[in-house]
Amino acid sequence: MTSEMELVVDAGGDVRCIYGEELDLREIGKLQITRASHVEPDAEGYWFADMGPSGGPVLGPFRSRTEALGAERGWLASTGTISRQSPHQGRGSALRS
């Protein structure tokens, strides 16, 4: 099984990505990790991805955490969140879900 991790490098050399452990991001440089969402269950066991930290909606309900994480990644990709420059993110930054 292969894992992929998308890294976006801007003209100034800043690298942005959705945090994962496929690569040791410390090898790239100093990290600034910023939370992109909160993925949590409700009292009935349904899962929601609250995209509020990224300026987005609450996604869900989902039957599993895996589904919620997939929706979270899909929303981040579809909105270009990892490719937009944010004042809170710098060299080697990563969005953590």
N, C-alpha and C positions, 0 to 999 in steps of 0.2 A: 504494500500500500504506500503510495506517495502522497506527501503533503506539500501544499504550495502556500507561499506567503507572498502577497503583493507588496512590494516596496515602491513608494513614489518618491523620487528624488527631484527636488526643484533646482532652479538655476543657481541658487546660493549654496547648494550642497546639503540642504536639510532633507532628511529622510523621514517619511511618514508611512505608517502601516497600521493595520489592526493587529494588536498584540497577539503573538503566538509563540510557541516554544520550538518552532521548526529551526530557527536561527537564534544564536546567542546575540541579541541586539547590542549588548555591551561591546562587542567587537567592532561595531560601527562608530561608536563614540559615546559621549555623554547622553544619557537618556532623560527624557521628560515624558512621563507616562500620565495621560489624562483619561479619565473614565468617559466612555462613549455612551454607556447605558447602564441600566440595572435590570438584570434578568432574574425574576423572582416568582415563586408560586403564590397562589392565593390560598385561602382556607380550604377550598374544595380540591386542591391539587392541580389546578390549571395554571399554566405558565404564561407570563406576560413579559414583554421586552419594553421597558420604559425608556424611550429614546430622548427624554427630556434633557439630559446633559449635553446632547448634540443638537438641541433645538427642534426635536421631532416629537411625534405622537407616541402613545402607548399602543404597542402591537399585541394582538392576542384576542381571545385566549387560545392557547395551544395545549394539546394533550401531553406533550413532553418538553423537557428542557431543550433537547436537541432541536425540536421544531422551532422553539423560541429563539435559540441561537442562530439558526439558519435564517429566520426572518430578520433578525437584527443585522446580520452580515449583508443580507440582500438590501435592506433599507440603506445601510451605510454606503454600499456600492452604487445603488441607484441614484442617490442624492449627491454623489461625488464628495462625500464628507472627508474621505482620507486624502483626496487630492486638493481640497481647498486649504488655503493658508489660514491658520487661526492664531491670534495673538498669544494664546496660551501654550503654543507648541513650538518647540525649537529644534535644534540639531539632534537627530536621533530620536525624535519623539514617536510615541506609539499611542494609539487609542486602545484602551483596555475595556473589554466588555465584562 
